[in-house]
Amino acid sequence: MHTWPKKKRYQIHKLNRQGIHLSQIASELERSTSTISRELRRNASTRGYQAALAQERATARQRQRRNARQFDPQQWQLVELYLRLSLSPQQVSDRLPTQSPAAQVPRLPYPT
C-alpha cells in the first residue's frame, strides 16, 4: 500500500481548492486520476479535503492496521503450545483461525 508524503497531500489540497480538475492534479503529481479521487474521497471531511486532517486519518489507519496484526497473549500461548507439540509453523498457521474464530488472528508467515 502506498503512503502519501505530507508534501503531496498539501499539493492536492492546494490544487483542489483552486478548482483544478482531478486529471490535471493527477498529471502534475504523476499519479492516476483514480488514485487522486480515492485520496480525496477517503480523507475528505464535511469541510472538504484538508491536508493536515488527511495526514492524521492516514496515520490512524496505518496504526490500526499494524495493531490489528498483533497477537494477544492468549494467542501467543496457543502458538507456543502447538510448537511444543511439534506442529510445523504451517500447521500452526492453519490451525489458529479455527481455534479462535471470533478473534482477529493474524496469519503466521512460514518458510516454504
SVG drawing of the C-alpha trace seen along z (x, -y; Angstrom):
<svg xmlns="http://www.w3.org/2000/svg" viewBox="-20 -29 31 62">
<polyline fill="none" stroke="black" stroke-width="0.4" points="0.0,0.0 1.3,-3.4 1.6,-6.1 1.4,-9.7 4.1,-12.1 2.7,-15.1 4.0,-17.4 1.9,-15.7 -1.2,-16.0 -0.7,-19.7 -0.2,-19.9 -3.5,-18.0 -5.2,-20.4 -3.9,-23.5 -4.8,-22.3 -8.2,-21.0 -9.1,-24.4 -8.1,-26.2 -10.7,-24.1 -8.1,-22.2 -9.7,-19.1 -8.7,-15.7 -7.0,-14.6 -4.8,-17.7 -3.9,-17.1 -3.1,-13.5 -0.9,-14.6 1.0,-17.1 1.6,-14.6 2.3,-11.7 -0.4,-9.5 -3.6,-8.1 -6.8,-10.0 -8.4,-7.2 -5.6,-7.5 -6.3,-11.2 -10.0,-10.6 -9.6,-7.9 -7.4,-10.1 -9.9,-12.9 -12.9,-10.6 -11.2,-8.7 -9.8,-11.7 -12.3,-14.5 -14.3,-15.9 -17.5,-17.8 -15.4,-20.9 -13.7,-19.3 -10.2,-17.9 -7.7,-19.3 -4.1,-18.1 -3.4,-18.0 -6.6,-16.1 -5.9,-13.7 -2.5,-13.0 -4.0,-12.3 -6.6,-10.0 -4.0,-8.1 -1.7,-7.7 -4.5,-6.5 -5.5,-3.9 -1.9,-2.7 -1.6,-2.4 -4.8,-0.5 -3.7,1.9 -0.4,2.5 -2.2,3.1 -4.7,5.5 -1.9,7.8 -0.5,8.2 -1.2,11.3 -2.7,11.1 -1.0,13.0 -3.5,15.9 -2.8,16.4 0.9,16.5 0.4,19.1 -1.5,21.2 1.3,20.8 3.9,21.8 1.8,24.9 1.5,26.0 5.2,25.6 6.0,27.6 3.6,30.3 5.9,30.4 3.4,28.9 5.1,27.3 4.7,23.5 2.4,24.1 0.2,26.4 0.1,23.7 -0.8,21.1 -3.6,23.2 -5.0,24.2 -5.0,20.8 -8.1,19.3 -10.1,22.4 -9.2,22.2 -10.4,18.6 -12.7,17.8 -14.2,14.8 -10.8,13.1 -8.9,11.5 -6.0,13.9 -3.1,12.7 -1.6,15.1 1.7,16.5 4.4,16.5 6.2,19.7 9.0,20.8 8.0,22.7"/>
</svg>
